[in-house]
């Protein structure tokens, strides 16, 4: 009987330790940033995102390329993580001249965003460039933009990139989100 209890404790410890640390790589840190939300208010990452798992993409509302597909995927992600109310989604415009808060708000409504979980952000071109190129390593957002999603953990570290043209990428993203949510800080 004593041997069974020891085995149970060892198995429980092994199981729990597997849930304490994700095997996802650490791909860089996202510095604190301040942009403007679709409602016109200041959006401070240190207040809104720190301590949460979140997904970011870079889009613009007049895009005739991948942006509508990316926003559709983000809408689907919002649905797939509906029970994970601590998971946030952030769509950052790369065209702040056109994408005012009012324009972003209309675009957000088109994709049925939950304003408590999915944020559409704009800001000064230099700030958007620094975030897209320097923080997320997604290239020069003034020239072109990536069609990838970035997964960020509760410590503001990038833990994965997802090319949503790949079938199964959205499902993998949700699995990785779940893994990061179980990770102990």
N, C-alpha and C positions, 0 to 999 in steps of 0.2 A: 504494500500500500504506500509506504514511504517513497519507494522508487517511482511509483506512478505520479505522486505529487511533485517530485523533483523534475520528472520529465515534463509535466504540465507547465511548471514554472519556466523551464528552459524553452519550451515551444512558444509559450506566451511572450517571453522576452524576445525571441527571434522574430516572431510575428510583429511585435510592436516596434522593434528597431528598424524593420523594413518600412514602417510607416513614418518614421521620424525624419528621414532624409531622402529627398528625391534623388534619382540618378541623373537628372537633367543637368547639363553643363551650365556654368556661369559664364555668360558671354559679354559682360560689361555692365557698368552701373548707369542708371538713368539719374542725372542730377535733378535736384528740385527745380521746378519751373513754374512760372505763372503766365497763364494765357487768359483769354476771354471766352466764356461759355456761350452757348447758343441763346441763353437768356439775357446776355449782356453783362453778367456779373463776373467778377474775378474768379478764376479757377486756379487754386494753388495746390499743386500736386502733393506737397507735404501735408496738407490738411485732408485732401480728398482721396488720395491713393495710398499713402503710406500705411503699411499694415494690411494691405489688401492684395489679392492676386488680380492682375488686370491684363487686358489685351489692347494693343494699339495698332492703328493703321493710319496711313496718310492718304487723303483723298482730296478731290475738289468737286464741287457740285455741278460744274458744267462739263465734266469729263465725258467723252464719248467712248473711252476705252474701258479699262478694267474697274473703274470706281463704282459704277452701279452694281456690278457683280460682287465687288468687295463689300459694299454696303448690304447687299442681300445676304451674303455669308455672315456678316456681323449681326444682322437681324436674326438669322437662324441660330447663331451662337447665343444670342440673348434668350431665345426660346429654349435651347438645349440646356442652358444653365439657370433656368428660371428658379429652381429650387436652391441654387447657390447664390443667395442674395448678397453675399459679400464680394462676389466677383464683379469687377467693373470693366467697362469697355470705353475706349477713347478713340474717337476719330478726329484727326487733326487735319485741317485744310492746308494745302500748299498754295492756295490762291487767295490770300487775305484781302486783296483789292476787291474781288468779286464776292467772296464769301464772308459777308458781314454777319453779325449775330442773327439778324432777321432772316437772311437767306439760309443760314445753317439751321435755324429753327424750323423753317418750312421743309427743308430737306430731311431733317430728323423726323418730322411728322409723317413724311412719305414712307419712311421705313419703320413706322410704329415704335419708335424708341421709347424706352422706359427712362425718363429723365433722372431717376434715382440711381440708375446703373450704367447708362450709355450717354456719354458726353461728347458733344461736338464743339471743337475748340478752334479759335483763330487767334491771331496776334500779330506782332510786328514781323515783317519778313525775316529779319536777322535772327529773331528768336526761333522762328519755325525752322529756318535753315539749320541752326545749331542743334535743335532737337532731332531733326530728321537725319542729318548727316553725321554730326559729331556724337550724339548720344545713342541713337539707334543704328548708326552705321548703314543707312539705307540709301546712300548716294546723295547727289546734289538735288534737293527737292525743287530748286528753282528751274532746273533743266528737265528733269524727269522725276518720276517717283516710283517707288517699289510697289509691287502688288502683293507684298508679303504682310502677314500679321506678325506681331512680336508679342511674346508672352513675358510678363514681368512678375516677379515674385513679391512677397511682402516686404522684402528689404530693398526694393527698387533695383533689382538685378535682372537683366534680360536672361531668360532661361531657354528660349527657343524662338525660331522663325518658322513660319508655315506658309508655303506656297500653295494657295488655295486652288490653283489649277490642278494640283495633284488630287486624284480621288482618294478619299480617306484622310486627307489632311485635317478637315474639320473634326472628324471623329477622334483623331490623334490629339488635336488641340484640346478637346474636352477632357480626354483621359489625362493629359498632362496638367491641365488646370486642377483636376481632382487630386492628382499626385501632389501638387504644390500646396493645396489646401490642407493636406494631411501632414505636411512638413512642419516640424517643430522649429520655431525660431531660435 
